[in-house]
Amino acid sequence: MTHPSNAETRCLRQSRRELWLILLAWLGCALWVIGYCSLNAYDLAPEEVATVLGFPDWVFWGVVTPWMFANAFTFWFCLRALKNDEDEEAAP
């Protein structure tokens, strides 16, 4: 079995960092959606439901807001955090 080169090790380490960042963002959004919606979506009488931008308020704050955060995070991640690794032949 051959040992991985230094470039492969750096690439794997960077890929794992990116994976954990994405998983943490996903987990945060999932916990927010499940937690907020489970606490605020049930046991509402129809006259108690307020709207925000045409959505029931619990849908806006529980689903739309984390959705917008996830889109902004994805945009930021792709432009700033995602690194393009070097080819093994080009690496010293």
N, C-alpha and C positions, 0 to 999 in steps of 0.2 A: 504494500500500500504506500502510495506516495504522500508526502506531507503537502498540505496546501501552501501555496506561495503567499508572500506578504500581501500582494494585491488581492488575492482571494479572501484572505482573512479580513482585510479592511473592508472589502465589499460586503462580506457576510455580516460583519459588525454593524455597518451602516444600514443594511437591510433590516436587521433585527431592531435597531433603534426606530426606524421608520414604521415597522410593524407595530411595535409597542405604542408609539404615538397615535397611530390610527385606531388601534384597539381601545386605548384609553378614551379617545374622543367618542368613539362609537358607544362604549359602555356608559359614559357620562350622559350622552343623549338618550340612550335607552332607559337608563334609570330615571331620568327626568320625565320622560313620556309616561312610563309605567307608574311612577310615583304620583306625579301631578294629576294625571287623568284618573287614577284610581281614587284619589282623595276628593276630586272636584267634579267628576262627571256623573256620579250616581246620586240618587235621592234628590234630584232637582225637580221641582214642580215646573210646568211649562211657563208660568208667569215669572218665575225666578231667573230664567235664563237671560242674561244680558248678552249683547253682541259687540264684537270688536271687528271692524272692517267687514261686517257681514257674516262673520263666523260666531258661533256660540263662544263666549269668553273662555271656557275651559278648553275648547279646541284650539283657539288662537294661542293661548299661553302654554298649553300642554303638547301641541303637535306642531303648529306653524312656527313658533319661535325656535324650538330646537332644530327644525328643518332648515330655517334660515341660518342658524348658527352652523349647522353641518355643511351647508353650501359655502358659507364664508370660510370655514376651516379648510374645506377641500380646495378652494381657490388659493388660499394662503399656502397650504401645504404643497400644492403642485408648483407654485411659482417661487417659493422661498425655501422650503424644508427638504424637498425631494432633491437628492443629489444624483448626478450622473457619474457613475464610476468609470475609472480609466480602464482601457483594454489592458490585458495582461502583457501583451507585447510592447505596449507603449510605456508601461510602468518600469521604473529603474530597478 
